[in-house]
């Protein structure tokens, strides 16, 4: 149903009229009257009876395209392109293939499209970055998206929340006349109240706003007393007559309503409404000075563009196109301007996305390019009408990812921009090229980076989660630094590393004992930090030859403990060798429980741990 606001319900889909004939007359008439459900049946009869050709296949594909029946559209576009078609047909075919996850085949059709219209913005973007899908998919997820129970089995979309009231557009009213475009009832404006628990009340219609035609979506001023909404131009008896098809052609127009008590009234059309083009999907800035909307008015880059107009009470400026940073030769619609008056969310079928409509975000104050919001906001299906309520910290999204236009909540995943700065603890100087790892609460390494020339490493982590930072660098003692829980938006960890200063006696290198976990021989992170000191000493003294002695605690048999301590000795030796020390300079042996450091009976767990160790003797 969102196609009403994207394809513009009273603008005929372009087709090769020269291919029409007496056989297609009945189907073409239904198509031109936008009665796509009936038109599809008539074109299908022609195809089944052997009267199908490139024109019939294209019309049938376009019919399903307009109803967003992606599987059938894909089938008939595949047949249509077996004969020469216009460029837009190849583009639509590519879009339908993407919706069904067939990206490689979609790229083939995009190459054909780009070769026919090389100056099209969509073609240029594709040629510059044909393998863009993996880059979108690799983005981290920033929202938790859930289907709202208030959605019906009909089209529901365009949800926006003001205070505790959610306004949206729906075709659920079964008492309404069905619309020939897709066989669903005409659209109405609904509202639902969100409770403190996050549940929503049973939706009700806003009777005073709804007409017998299509109504919605809406936008409301910050004070809650002014509403702008989309509706058919028939409200003001504004239409054209299509005598050939015996049809009155209306448009989507914008209207303003004001609130008195709990009732909306004083409905007035905006002065730039027209019977020659459509306007829809309004979004009013929080300062009330700018109204954003979608339209195919003269000056549009593509089929439908996003525009803005200044608002001063009941006076309006001249509508302005938002330009190529936002608009393409495709369709851009469903704008939503955030509370900061600069961040704009919108849907596009012309920019590089995952399929169908995708949601994009752009900072209008910086002149930067629009950014695809990635998954789970976007999918291979149509995803559109993203809005966000800052006070409630919740967004809303419309999508047909479940087969029907439904409304979803989009809750931001709280994240913190974590800055780690590595320095010399003794002098305070920054340390570049330090190895920095971030670990989760179970000490699993999440990511590892090297510090830059400012000693910095940046991570983006979840709020209120336990993390720690491990930092190490040649010549310095490695260390672990806790990360305090934070709700963001930013946090800092100062990782100050102590320069290695090891005591060397004539007989041994004095380090903290290299302890092992019970019944294990692997080197722990704490052990690795100590062994790094040994490595540094051996690099500074190239003639040093070391003998590593490993021990167990008093538990277990002699045979088992000798074997376990031998494995510990070899693990110690292998770690040192892995750091670039020649194998001829270090050897090791296990001594089991024959040389306990702490004589005890019985022993505490701490005393057992003291006995599980490695020591380092200087051979020469």
LONUTOR-885452 format. One record per residue (C-alpha): x, y, z; residue in three letters. Coordinates in nm, 3 decimals, padded with zeros to 5 digits. Layout:
REM LONUTOR-885452
SITE      xx      yy      zz type
SITE       X       Y       Z  ALA
...
This chain:
REM LONUTOR-885452
SITE      xx      yy      zz type
SITE  00.000  00.000  00.000  UNK
SITE  00.298  00.232  00.047  UNK
SITE  00.320  00.230 -00.334  UNK
SITE  00.041  00.487 -00.319  UNK
SITE  00.295  00.730 -00.182  UNK
SITE  00.594  00.621 -00.386  UNK
SITE  00.470  00.537 -00.732  UNK
SITE  00.209  00.816 -00.690  UNK
SITE -00.129  00.666 -00.730  UNK
SITE -00.250  00.876 -01.017  UNK
SITE  00.058  00.875 -01.237  UNK
SITE  00.044  00.594 -01.488  UNK
SITE  00.339  00.355 -01.503  UNK
SITE  00.524  00.411 -01.829  UNK
SITE  00.487  00.140 -02.090  UNK
SITE  00.528  00.093 -02.462  UNK
SITE  00.188  00.203 -02.586  UNK
SITE  00.279  00.105 -02.944  UNK
SITE  00.258 -00.259 -02.841  UNK
SITE -00.105 -00.237 -02.735  UNK
SITE -00.357 -00.414 -02.956  UNK
SITE -00.714 -00.535 -02.951  UNK
SITE -00.613 -00.841 -02.749  UNK
SITE -00.467 -00.630 -02.467  UNK
SITE -00.739 -00.365 -02.470  UNK
SITE -00.934 -00.495 -02.169  UNK
SITE -00.622 -00.555 -01.961  UNK
SITE -00.471 -00.218 -02.058  UNK
SITE -00.786 -00.037 -01.955  UNK
SITE -00.775 -00.195 -01.610  UNK
SITE -00.403 -00.118 -01.585  UNK
SITE -00.459  00.246 -01.678  UNK
SITE -00.735  00.265 -01.418  UNK
SITE -00.483  00.136 -01.158  UNK
SITE -00.698 -00.171 -01.098  UNK
SITE -00.395 -00.395 -01.084  UNK
SITE -00.559 -00.698 -00.925  UNK
SITE -00.802 -00.729 -01.213  UNK
SITE -00.541 -00.626 -01.472  UNK
SITE -00.309 -00.907 -01.365  UNK
SITE -00.582 -01.164 -01.426  UNK
SITE -00.646 -01.031 -01.778  UNK
SITE -00.278 -01.021 -01.877  UNK
SITE -00.236 -01.370 -01.731  UNK
SITE -00.515 -01.498 -01.957  UNK
SITE -00.328 -01.361 -02.259  UNK
SITE -00.003 -01.525 -02.149  UNK
SITE -00.177 -01.858 -02.085  UNK
SITE -00.350 -01.853 -02.424  UNK
SITE -00.027 -01.807 -02.619  UNK
SITE -00.086 -01.436 -02.689  UNK
SITE  00.192 -01.321 -02.461  UNK
SITE  00.480 -01.114 -02.597  UNK
SITE  00.738 -00.869 -02.460  UNK
SITE  00.469 -00.607 -02.404  UNK
SITE  00.229 -00.840 -02.219  UNK
SITE  00.511 -00.981 -02.008  UNK
SITE  00.628 -00.632 -01.915  UNK
SITE  00.276 -00.514 -01.829  UNK
SITE  00.220 -00.824 -01.620  UNK
SITE  00.553 -00.770 -01.443  UNK
SITE  00.475 -00.402 -01.381  UNK
SITE  00.135 -00.497 -01.245  UNK
SITE  00.290 -00.730 -00.989  UNK
SITE  00.565 -00.473 -00.923  UNK
SITE  00.301 -00.216 -00.828  UNK
SITE  00.136 -00.464 -00.593  UNK
SITE  00.479 -00.566 -00.459  UNK
SITE  00.425 -00.928 -00.550  UNK
SITE  00.799 -00.977 -00.588  UNK
SITE  00.809 -01.343 -00.685  UNK
SITE  00.562 -01.303 -00.973  UNK
SITE  00.719 -00.973 -01.079  UNK
SITE  01.057 -01.147 -01.103  UNK
SITE  00.913 -01.428 -01.318  UNK
SITE  00.755 -01.193 -01.569  UNK
SITE  01.043 -00.946 -01.585  UNK
SITE  01.266 -01.242 -01.672  UNK
SITE  01.040 -01.315 -01.969  UNK
SITE  01.004 -00.947 -02.063  UNK
SITE  01.379 -00.878 -02.092  UNK
SITE  01.414 -01.153 -02.350  UNK
SITE  01.301 -00.880 -02.589  UNK
SITE  01.441 -00.522 -02.584  UNK
SITE  01.292 -00.307 -02.306  UNK
SITE  01.337  00.043 -02.171  UNK
SITE  01.610  00.102 -01.911  UNK
SITE  01.370  00.134 -01.620  UNK
SITE  01.244 -00.220 -01.679  UNK
SITE  01.593 -00.359 -01.625  UNK
SITE  01.623 -00.149 -01.309  UNK
SITE  01.294 -00.279 -01.171  UNK
SITE  01.394 -00.633 -01.257  UNK
SITE  01.719 -00.583 -01.063  UNK
SITE  01.521 -00.449 -00.767  UNK
SITE  01.293 -00.751 -00.761  UNK
SITE  01.589 -00.986 -00.784  UNK
SITE  01.752 -00.814 -00.484  UNK
SITE  01.429 -00.843 -00.287  UNK
SITE  01.453 -01.218 -00.339  UNK
SITE  01.821 -01.225 -00.241  UNK
SITE  01.953 -01.287 -00.595  UNK
SITE  02.226 -01.023 -00.584  UNK
SITE  02.453 -01.170 -00.853  UNK
SITE  02.171 -01.182 -01.110  UNK
SITE  02.057 -00.836 -00.997  UNK
SITE  02.404 -00.701 -01.076  UNK
SITE  02.376 -00.835 -01.431  UNK
SITE  02.055 -00.643 -01.483  UNK
SITE  02.208 -00.332 -01.323  UNK
SITE  02.498 -00.355 -01.570  UNK
SITE  02.246 -00.357 -01.854  UNK
SITE  02.062 -00.062 -01.699  UNK
SITE  02.386  00.133 -01.650  UNK
SITE  02.494  00.075 -02.008  UNK
SITE  02.166  00.225 -02.134  UNK
SITE  02.163  00.533 -01.907  UNK
SITE  02.524  00.590 -01.796  UNK
SITE  02.453  00.941 -01.664  UNK
SITE  02.175  00.826 -01.431  UNK
SITE  02.279  00.877 -01.065  UNK
SITE  02.177  00.520 -00.987  UNK
SITE  02.392  00.391 -01.273  UNK
SITE  02.691  00.597 -01.162  UNK
SITE  02.662  00.477 -00.803  UNK
SITE  02.647  00.116 -00.919  UNK
SITE  02.949  00.150 -01.146  UNK
SITE  03.150  00.313 -00.868  UNK
SITE  03.061  00.045 -00.614  UNK
SITE  02.900 -00.266 -00.768  UNK
SITE  02.977 -00.488 -00.467  UNK
SITE  02.816 -00.266 -00.207  UNK
SITE  02.594 -00.529 -00.041  UNK
SITE  02.869 -00.688  00.177  UNK
SITE  02.963 -00.342  00.307  UNK
SITE  02.605 -00.282  00.418  UNK
SITE  02.575 -00.625  00.576  UNK
SITE  02.899 -00.594  00.774  UNK
SITE  02.771 -00.292  00.966  UNK
SITE  02.707 -00.356  01.333  UNK
SITE  02.343 -00.373  01.437  UNK
SITE  02.228 -00.059  01.618  UNK
SITE  01.862 -00.142  01.682  UNK
SITE  01.645 -00.422  01.813  UNK
SITE  01.349 -00.453  01.573  UNK
SITE  01.025 -00.619  01.685  UNK
SITE  00.685 -00.657  01.517  UNK
SITE  00.409 -00.469  01.699  UNK
SITE  00.093 -00.665  01.787  UNK
SITE -00.124 -00.373  01.672  UNK
SITE -00.049 -00.458  01.307  UNK
SITE -00.337 -00.620  01.118  UNK
SITE -00.364 -00.852  00.819  UNK
SITE -00.399 -00.542  00.598  UNK
SITE -00.148 -00.266  00.525  UNK
SITE -00.034 -00.073  00.833  UNK
SITE  00.243  00.185  00.803  UNK
SITE  00.365  00.538  00.866  UNK
SITE  00.371  00.516  01.247  UNK
SITE  00.486  00.823  01.441  UNK
SITE  00.462  00.884  01.816  UNK
SITE  00.383  01.213  01.991  UNK
SITE  00.370  01.201  02.371  UNK
SITE  00.213  00.859  02.437  UNK
SITE  00.001  00.844  02.122  UNK
SITE  00.105  00.644  01.817  UNK
SITE -00.052  00.766  01.492  UNK
SITE -00.045  00.544  01.184  UNK
SITE -00.217  00.467  00.857  UNK
SITE -00.408  00.146  00.794  UNK
SITE -00.632 -00.032  00.544  UNK
SITE -00.789 -00.247  00.817  UNK
SITE -01.138 -00.092  00.798  UNK
SITE -01.334 -00.376  00.638  UNK
SITE -01.645 -00.159  00.602  UNK
SITE -01.461  00.065  00.357  UNK
SITE -01.472  00.024 -00.021  UNK
SITE -01.184 -00.179 -00.161  UNK
SITE -00.927 -00.006 -00.377  UNK
SITE -00.860 -00.163 -00.715  UNK
SITE -00.486 -00.109 -00.691  UNK
SITE -00.437 -00.397 -00.450  UNK
SITE -00.783 -00.511 -00.342  UNK
SITE -00.752 -00.363  00.010  UNK
SITE -00.984 -00.105  00.169  UNK
SITE -00.903  00.265  00.141  UNK
SITE -00.663  00.402  00.402  UNK
SITE -00.762  00.567  00.731  UNK
SITE -00.572  00.744  01.008  UNK
SITE -00.559  00.553  01.338  UNK
SITE -00.418  00.612  01.684  UNK
SITE -00.315  00.390  01.974  UNK
SITE -00.202  00.481  02.327  UNK
SITE  00.122  00.336  02.463  UNK
SITE  00.110  00.241  02.831  UNK
SITE  00.406  00.271  03.069  UNK
SITE  00.457 -00.102  03.024  UNK
SITE  00.519 -00.049  02.652  UNK
SITE  00.195 -00.215  02.541  UNK
SITE -00.047 -00.046  02.302  UNK
SITE -00.421  00.002  02.328  UNK
SITE -00.664 -00.120  02.063  UNK
SITE -00.627  00.122  01.767  UNK
SITE -00.914  00.358  01.692  UNK
SITE -00.986  00.578  01.392  UNK
SITE -00.957  00.954  01.411  UNK
SITE -01.303  01.004  01.265  UNK
SITE -01.287  01.378  01.212  UNK
SITE -00.978  01.345  00.987  UNK
SITE -01.080  01.049  00.774  UNK
SITE -01.268  01.086  00.448  UNK
SITE -01.409  00.828  00.208  UNK
SITE -01.076  00.843  00.024  UNK
SITE -00.716  00.766  00.131  UNK
SITE -00.597  00.947  00.444  UNK
SITE -00.256  00.955  00.619  UNK
SITE  00.022  00.950  00.721  UNK
SITE  00.045  01.244  00.963  UNK
SITE  00.291  01.475  01.139  UNK
SITE  00.219  01.687  01.447  UNK
SITE  00.375  02.006  01.584  UNK
SITE  00.580  02.006  01.906  UNK
SITE  00.294  02.167  02.102  UNK
SITE  00.054  01.898  01.977  UNK
SITE -00.198  02.147  01.833  UNK
SITE -00.121  02.140  01.460  UNK
SITE -00.130  01.842  01.228  UNK
SITE -00.032  01.801  00.864  UNK
SITE -00.153  01.492  00.684  UNK
SITE -00.182  01.336  00.340  UNK
SITE -00.518  01.283  00.177  UNK
SITE -00.672  01.260 -00.168  UNK
SITE -00.727  01.585 -00.356  UNK
SITE -01.092  01.485 -00.394  UNK
SITE -01.135  01.652 -00.054  UNK
SITE -01.119  01.986 -00.233  UNK
SITE -01.275  01.857 -00.557  UNK
SITE -00.937  01.878 -00.727  UNK
SITE -00.899  01.622 -01.005  UNK
SITE -00.862  01.565 -01.376  UNK
SITE -01.095  01.367 -01.598  UNK
SITE -00.954  01.081 -01.800  UNK
SITE -01.233  01.047 -02.056  UNK
SITE -01.068  00.758 -02.238  UNK
SITE -01.073  00.543 -01.924  UNK
SITE -01.384  00.706 -01.773  UNK
SITE -01.179  00.795 -01.469  UNK
SITE -01.139  01.091 -01.236  UNK
SITE -00.770  01.135 -01.160  UNK
SITE -00.696  01.279 -00.820  UNK
SITE -00.365  01.336 -00.645  UNK
SITE -00.214  01.298 -00.302  UNK
SITE -00.230  01.639 -00.136  UNK
SITE -00.132  01.788  00.199  UNK
SITE -00.374  01.928  00.453  UNK
SITE -00.347  02.113  00.782  UNK
SITE -00.569  02.057  01.085  UNK
SITE -00.575  02.226  01.424  UNK
SITE -00.677  02.081  01.758  UNK
SITE -00.955  02.210  01.980  UNK
SITE -00.983  02.014  02.302  UNK
SITE -00.951  01.650  02.194  UNK
SITE -01.084  01.704  01.843  UNK
SITE -00.910  01.786  01.517  UNK
SITE -01.081  02.035  01.288  UNK
SITE -01.043  02.344  01.071  UNK
SITE -00.897  02.127  00.792  UNK
SITE -00.738  02.335  00.516  UNK
SITE -00.544  02.239  00.202  UNK
SITE -00.191  02.374  00.167  UNK
SITE -00.161  02.652 -00.094  UNK
SITE  00.084  02.464 -00.319  UNK
SITE -00.144  02.159 -00.367  UNK
SITE -00.211  02.085 -00.733  UNK
SITE -00.409  01.861 -00.964  UNK
SITE -00.093  01.827 -01.175  UNK
SITE  00.129  01.655 -00.919  UNK
SITE  00.112  01.482 -00.582  UNK
SITE  00.239  01.570 -00.235  UNK
SITE  00.245  01.327  00.058  UNK
SITE  00.419  01.196  00.371  UNK
SITE  00.469  01.523  00.564  UNK
SITE  00.717  01.565  00.849  UNK
SITE  00.733  01.889  01.049  UNK
SITE  01.056  01.997  01.220  UNK
SITE  01.037  02.033  01.599  UNK
SITE  01.088  02.409  01.573  UNK
SITE  00.786  02.421  01.341  UNK
SITE  00.973  02.618  01.077  UNK
SITE  01.020  02.354  00.806  UNK
SITE  00.782  02.099  00.654  UNK
SITE  00.937  01.807  00.466  UNK
SITE  00.732  01.600  00.222  UNK
SITE  00.756  01.382 -00.089  UNK
SITE  00.635  01.493 -00.430  UNK
SITE  00.673  01.451 -00.805  UNK
SITE  00.628  01.824 -00.864  UNK
SITE  00.824  01.995 -01.146  UNK
SITE  01.193  02.009 -01.058  UNK
SITE  01.204  01.655 -00.925  UNK
SITE  01.515  01.452 -01.007  UNK
SITE  01.330  01.120 -01.017  UNK
SITE  00.980  00.981 -00.999  UNK
SITE  00.923  01.100 -00.642  UNK
SITE  01.161  01.330 -00.453  UNK
SITE  01.185  01.472 -00.104  UNK
SITE  01.117  01.844 -00.073  UNK
SITE  01.095  02.103  00.202  UNK
SITE  00.908  02.428  00.250  UNK
SITE  00.946  02.701  00.512  UNK
SITE  00.651  02.751  00.749  UNK
SITE  00.559  03.075  00.925  UNK
SITE  00.218  03.037  01.084  UNK
SITE -00.023  03.015  00.792  UNK
SITE  00.235  03.135  00.541  UNK
SITE  00.457  02.907  00.335  UNK
SITE  00.768  02.966  00.130  UNK
SITE  00.855  02.819 -00.207  UNK
SITE  00.908  02.440 -00.200  UNK
SITE  01.276  02.340 -00.236  UNK
SITE  01.411  02.010 -00.367  UNK
SITE  01.663  01.852 -00.127  UNK
SITE  01.897  01.779 -00.417  UNK
SITE  02.112  01.482 -00.526  UNK
SITE  02.253  01.405 -00.179  UNK
SITE  01.903  01.278 -00.099  UNK
SITE  01.717  01.232 -00.427  UNK
SITE  01.790  01.007 -00.724  UNK
SITE  01.624  00.920 -01.052  UNK
SITE  01.441  00.654 -00.852  UNK
SITE  01.191  00.725 -00.575  UNK
SITE  01.260  00.886 -00.238  UNK
SITE  00.978  00.919  00.012  UNK
SITE  00.868  00.897  00.376  UNK
SITE  01.093  01.172  00.516  UNK
SITE  01.120  01.214  00.893  UNK
SITE  01.312  01.502  01.046  UNK
SITE  01.454  01.425  01.391  UNK
SITE  01.431  01.644  01.701  UNK
SITE  01.770  01.803  01.625  UNK
SITE  01.618  01.956  01.307  UNK
SITE  01.917  01.832  01.102  UNK
SITE  01.901  01.451  01.093  UNK
SITE  01.670  01.330  00.817  UNK
SITE  01.554  00.972  00.773  UNK
SITE  01.396  00.869  00.444  UNK
SITE  01.323  00.570  00.222  UNK
SITE  01.473  00.522 -00.122  UNK
SITE  01.449  00.274 -00.406  UNK
SITE  01.716  00.460 -00.604  UNK
SITE  02.013  00.444 -00.369  UNK
SITE  02.223  00.135 -00.315  UNK
SITE  02.036 -00.090 -00.075  UNK
SITE  01.953 -00.447  00.015  UNK
SITE  01.639 -00.460 -00.200  UNK
SITE  01.310 -00.278 -00.248  UNK
SITE  01.297  00.033 -00.032  UNK
SITE  01.572  00.089  00.224  UNK
SITE  01.591  00.348  00.502  UNK
SITE  01.873  00.605  00.492  UNK
SITE  02.001  00.869  00.730  UNK
SITE  02.163  01.202  00.643  UNK
SITE  02.287  01.502  00.842  UNK
SITE  02.153  01.797  00.644  UNK
SITE  02.387  02.040  00.823  UNK
SITE  02.708  01.873  00.708  UNK
SITE  02.650  01.814  00.340  UNK
SITE  02.755  01.451  00.382  UNK
SITE  02.617  01.160  00.180  UNK
SITE  02.316  00.964  00.298  UNK
SITE  02.401  00.642  00.482  UNK
SITE  02.215  00.312  00.456  UNK
SITE  02.102  00.217  00.807  UNK
SITE  02.187 -00.150  00.754  UNK
SITE  02.025 -00.449  00.921  UNK
SITE  01.795 -00.504  01.102  UNK
SITE  01.631 -00.174  00.999  UNK
SITE  01.671 -00.277  00.635  UNK
SITE  01.611 -00.614  00.473  UNK
SITE  01.575 -00.748  00.120  UNK
SITE  01.210 -00.637  00.129  UNK
SITE  01.050 -00.291  00.148  UNK
SITE  01.157 -00.102  00.462  UNK
SITE  01.034  00.254  00.500  UNK
SITE  00.870  00.523  00.717  UNK
SITE  01.132  00.522  00.995  UNK
SITE  01.049  00.768  01.274  UNK
SITE  01.200  00.825  01.617  UNK
SITE  01.070  00.957  01.948  UNK
SITE  01.369  01.087  02.142  UNK
SITE  01.185  01.130  02.472  UNK
SITE  01.074  00.765  02.471  UNK
SITE  01.399  00.646  02.306  UNK
SITE  01.204  00.434  02.060  UNK
SITE  01.168  00.432  01.685  UNK
SITE  00.906  00.291  01.452  UNK
SITE  00.950  00.129  01.115  UNK
SITE  00.721  00.002  00.840  UNK
SITE  00.816 -00.308  00.643  UNK
SITE  00.669 -00.593  00.443  UNK
SITE  00.943 -00.832  00.553  UNK
SITE  00.672 -01.063  00.690  UNK
SITE  00.473 -01.052  00.366  UNK
SITE  00.249 -00.755  00.446  UNK
SITE  00.307 -00.390  00.535  UNK
SITE  00.339 -00.402  00.914  UNK
SITE  00.461 -00.170  01.189  UNK
SITE  00.772 -00.255  01.391  UNK
SITE  00.934 -00.097  01.692  UNK
SITE  01.304 -00.009  01.665  UNK
SITE  01.479  00.023  02.000  UNK
SITE  01.835  00.160  01.991  UNK
SITE  02.103 -00.071  02.122  UNK
SITE  02.286  00.138  02.381  UNK
SITE  02.652  00.168  02.282  UNK
SITE  02.954  00.350  02.419  UNK
SITE  03.240  00.496  02.216  UNK
SITE  03.535  00.371  02.419  UNK
SITE  03.872  00.544  02.383  UNK
SITE  04.182  00.360  02.506  UNK
SITE  04.501  00.566  02.544  UNK
SITE  04.827  00.374  02.598  UNK
SITE  05.108  00.556  02.777  UNK
SITE  05.441  00.499  02.954  UNK
SITE  05.350  00.486  03.323  UNK
SITE  05.688  00.619  03.425  UNK
SITE  05.720  00.915  03.185  UNK
SITE  05.362  00.972  03.065  UNK
SITE  05.464  00.963  02.698  UNK
SITE  05.223  00.806  02.451  UNK
SITE  05.296  00.458  02.321  UNK
SITE  05.226  00.392  01.955  UNK
SITE  05.206  00.039  01.811  UNK
SITE  05.102 -00.115  02.142  UNK
SITE  04.888 -00.427  02.115  UNK
SITE  04.545 -00.360  02.265  UNK
SITE  04.272 -00.622  02.306  UNK
SITE  03.923 -00.580  02.445  UNK
SITE  03.774 -00.875  02.634  UNK
SITE  03.417 -00.950  02.738  UNK
SITE  03.306 -01.052  03.086  UNK
SITE  03.408 -01.413  03.015  UNK
SITE  03.756 -01.296  02.908  UNK
SITE  03.692 -01.380  02.544  UNK
SITE  03.882 -01.150  02.310  UNK
SITE  03.630 -00.938  02.118  UNK
SITE  03.877 -00.740  01.906  UNK
SITE  04.248 -00.660  01.886  UNK
SITE  04.407 -00.346  01.745  UNK
SITE  04.738 -00.159  01.747  UNK
SITE  04.750  00.187  01.902  UNK
SITE  04.795  00.475  01.656  UNK
SITE  05.057  00.752  01.670  UNK
SITE  04.853  00.917  01.945  UNK
SITE  04.855  00.599  02.150  UNK
SITE  04.484  00.560  02.085  UNK
SITE  04.252  00.271  02.005  UNK
SITE  03.876  00.313  01.960  UNK
SITE  03.608  00.056  02.034  UNK
SITE  03.230  00.071  02.024  UNK
SITE  03.087 -00.140  02.305  UNK
SITE  02.749 -00.215  02.460  UNK
SITE  02.630 -00.011  02.756  UNK
SITE  02.631 -00.165  03.104  UNK
SITE  02.841 -00.462  02.995  UNK
SITE  03.160 -00.574  03.166  UNK
SITE  03.473 -00.537  02.954  UNK
SITE  03.846 -00.526  03.019  UNK
SITE  04.140 -00.398  02.817  UNK
SITE  04.467 -00.591  02.775  UNK
SITE  04.760 -00.381  02.661  UNK
SITE  05.119 -00.485  02.588  UNK
SITE  05.429 -00.357  02.412  UNK
SITE  05.789 -00.469  02.385  UNK
SITE  05.987 -00.322  02.671  UNK
SITE  05.683 -00.281  02.894  UNK
SITE  05.494 -00.499  03.136  UNK
SITE  05.163 -00.608  02.990  UNK
SITE  04.859 -00.533  03.201  UNK
SITE  04.482 -00.563  03.224  UNK
SITE  04.262 -00.256  03.277  UNK
SITE  03.894 -00.277  03.379  UNK
SITE  03.633 -00.083  03.183  UNK
SITE  03.374  00.082  03.405  UNK
SITE  03.012  00.020  03.310  UNK
SITE  02.868  00.317  03.123  UNK
SITE  02.549  00.430  02.953  UNK
SITE  02.752  00.638  02.711  UNK
SITE  02.787  00.809  02.491  UNK
SITE  03.162  00.788  02.552  UNK
SITE  03.418  00.652  02.799  UNK
SITE  03.795  00.643  02.835  UNK
SITE  04.051  00.396  02.966  UNK
SITE  04.405  00.513  03.041  UNK
SITE  04.629  00.211  02.987  UNK
SITE  04.956  00.312  03.151  UNK
SITE  05.225  00.044  03.104  UNK
SITE  05.518  00.005  03.339  UNK
SITE  05.859 -00.018  03.166  UNK
SITE  06.015 -00.359  03.222  UNK
SITE  06.269 -00.348  03.503  UNK
SITE  06.363 -00.704  03.591  UNK
SITE  06.594 -00.811  03.875  UNK
SITE  06.874 -01.029  03.741  UNK
SITE  07.095 -01.217  03.990  UNK
SITE  07.401 -01.424  03.895  UNK
SITE  07.184 -01.735  03.913  UNK
SITE  06.835 -01.644  03.799  UNK
SITE  06.597 -01.392  03.649  UNK
SITE  06.354 -01.291  03.919  UNK
SITE  05.999 -01.276  03.787  UNK
SITE  05.665 -01.325  03.946  UNK
SITE  05.590 -01.698  03.939  UNK
SITE  05.425 -01.820  03.621  UNK
SITE  05.123 -01.987  03.774  UNK
SITE  04.904 -02.245  03.602  UNK
SITE  04.543 -02.340  03.647  UNK
SITE  04.468 -02.669  03.817  UNK
SITE  04.545 -02.971  03.597  UNK
SITE  04.630 -02.746  03.299  UNK
SITE  04.949 -02.659  03.115  UNK
SITE  04.844 -02.366  02.895  UNK
SITE  04.994 -02.022  02.950  UNK
SITE  04.746 -01.783  03.111  UNK
SITE  04.724 -01.416  03.018  UNK
SITE  04.887 -01.318  03.348  UNK
SITE  05.164 -01.569  03.280  UNK
SITE  05.213 -01.428  02.931  UNK
SITE  05.267 -01.081  03.075  UNK
SITE  05.546 -01.215  03.299  UNK
SITE  05.705 -01.419  03.020  UNK
SITE  05.710 -01.104  02.805  UNK
SITE  05.946 -00.960  03.065  UNK
SITE  06.175 -01.261  03.024  UNK
SITE  06.161 -01.220  02.646  UNK
SITE  06.259 -00.855  02.678  UNK
SITE  06.553 -00.938  02.905  UNK
SITE  06.675 -01.203  02.660  UNK
SITE  06.647 -00.961  02.369  UNK
SITE  06.849 -00.704  02.561  UNK
SITE  07.111 -00.965  02.664  UNK
SITE  07.176 -01.183  02.361  UNK
SITE  07.420 -01.413  02.543  UNK
SITE  07.171 -01.519  02.807  UNK
SITE  07.074 -01.888  02.805  UNK
SITE  06.779 -01.983  03.028  UNK
SITE  06.659 -02.305  03.188  UNK
SITE  06.288 -02.314  03.284  UNK
SITE  06.179 -02.533  03.575  UNK
SITE  05.808 -02.615  03.603  UNK
SITE  05.634 -02.761  03.905  UNK
SITE  05.298 -02.901  04.017  UNK
SITE  05.117 -02.893  04.348  UNK
SITE  05.121 -03.189  04.584  UNK
SITE  04.808 -03.357  04.455  UNK
SITE  04.822 -03.653  04.217  UNK
SITE  05.073 -03.931  04.156  UNK
SITE  05.441 -03.877  04.082  UNK
SITE  05.407 -04.016  03.730  UNK
SITE  05.113 -03.790  03.645  UNK
SITE  05.271 -03.480  03.800  UNK
SITE  05.603 -03.535  03.624  UNK
SITE  05.420 -03.552  03.291  UNK
SITE  05.201 -03.246  03.371  UNK
SITE  05.497 -03.033  03.483  UNK
SITE  05.691 -03.136  03.173  UNK
SITE  05.404 -03.011  02.958  UNK
SITE  05.407 -02.685  03.155  UNK
SITE  05.780 -02.646  03.099  UNK
SITE  05.744 -02.705  02.727  UNK
SITE  05.453 -02.460  02.707  UNK
SITE  05.672 -02.200  02.877  UNK
SITE  05.961 -02.266  02.638  UNK
SITE  05.740 -02.257  02.330  UNK
SITE  05.588 -01.924  02.433  UNK
SITE  05.932 -01.765  02.462  UNK
SITE  06.043 -01.910  02.128  UNK
SITE  05.724 -01.779  01.964  UNK
SITE  05.832 -01.428  02.061  UNK
SITE  06.150 -01.453  01.851  UNK
SITE  06.401 -01.607  02.091  UNK
SITE  06.621 -01.881  01.942  UNK
SITE  06.535 -02.232  02.058  UNK
SITE  06.902 -02.288  02.153  UNK
SITE  06.875 -02.020  02.421  UNK
SITE  06.598 -02.174  02.633  UNK
SITE  06.514 -02.522  02.754  UNK
SITE  06.289 -02.657  03.022  UNK
SITE  06.202 -02.957  03.236  UNK
SITE  05.923 -03.059  03.467  UNK
SITE  05.998 -03.151  03.827  UNK
SITE  05.652 -03.266  03.931  UNK
SITE  05.593 -03.222  04.303  UNK
SITE  05.951 -03.289  04.403  UNK
SITE  06.035 -02.923  04.479  UNK
SITE  05.734 -02.775  04.650  UNK
SITE  05.766 -02.407  04.732  UNK
SITE  05.515 -02.429  05.014  UNK
SITE  05.527 -02.732  05.240  UNK
SITE  05.176 -02.789  05.369  UNK
SITE  04.945 -03.069  05.479  UNK
SITE  04.667 -03.011  05.419  UNK
SITE  04.715 -02.723  05.171  UNK
SITE  04.480 -02.440  05.099  UNK
SITE  04.388 -02.362  04.737  UNK
SITE  04.615 -02.058  04.755  UNK
SITE  04.907 -02.272  04.872  UNK
SITE  04.842 -02.524  04.592  UNK
SITE  04.846 -02.237  04.342  UNK
SITE  05.183 -02.119  04.479  UNK
SITE  05.329 -02.460  04.405  UNK
SITE  05.205 -02.469  04.041  UNK
SITE  05.479 -02.249  03.890  UNK
SITE  05.769 -02.202  03.650  UNK
SITE  06.109 -02.059  03.748  UNK
SITE  06.397 -01.934  03.531  UNK
SITE  06.763 -02.016  03.598  UNK
SITE  07.053 -01.859  03.409  UNK
SITE  07.262 -02.129  03.243  UNK
SITE  07.513 -01.877  03.109  UNK
